[in-house]
Amino acid sequence: MMGRILAFDYGMKRTGVAATDPLQMIASPLQTVDTAVLHLWLADYLQKEVVDALIVGMPSRLSGEATHATQPVIEFIEKLKAVYPHIPVYTIDERLTSREAKNSLILGGQRKSKRQDKKLLDSVSATLILQTYLQQIS
C-alpha cells in the first residue's frame, strides 16, 4: 500500500500544506496551518494517514543565494528528520512559486479578494512544490 506525499510551503506565520492522493499521482492543496502548531498538526495527520515522504520548499533568491527565510526552513527540515527519521525528507527549489500560485488563481478565474488570500496562496504554493517533486520522480 502506498502512502501519501506531503509538501510544505513553510513560513514564519503559516505554512501551506499539500498532499498527494494515495496513488501519488495528483497533488492537491490540503490546508494552511499556523506554523506555531505545525508539528502538532503533522503528528495528528500521521496518526490518520500513511505518509511516504515529506517535501519542503527551499527558498532562495533568483541568484541561488539564501534568503532570510532559508535558515528557518533548514531548522524545520532538521526537526522533521529528527522527529520522523523513518520518513524521507526532500527539498524542492521554491523560487517563484508564490508568483505561479497567484497566476494559477488568476487563470482559474478567482476574484481579486481570493487571489489576495495569503492562506490560499500558501496552500497553492505547497501544491506547486509537490507537483514539481512528482514531475521530477516520474
C-alpha angles and dihedrals in degrees: 000000000000122000130214125268116228125205129196133204093197119207136170093246104024139005126215114222129198131179139195125233114259090268090056093233106110127049116209134175110258105182146293116262129197103253091226089067099031095111091050090049091049093049089052092047092050090055089059103036138040109237121194099185144004119220121197126191110235113213121219139151120262086260089058094250121135120265131211087269097053099082096051089050091051089051090049090052092049090052091049090052092048097046097038106030091159093062117072116232120210132181129222126195104253099190110143095003092123090053091046090049091053091047092050090053090050091050089047090058097247117165118251091253090057092047089055093051101112093199091056091046091051093052092046089049089053088051091053090050089052093047090052090052093048090051091051094053097043 
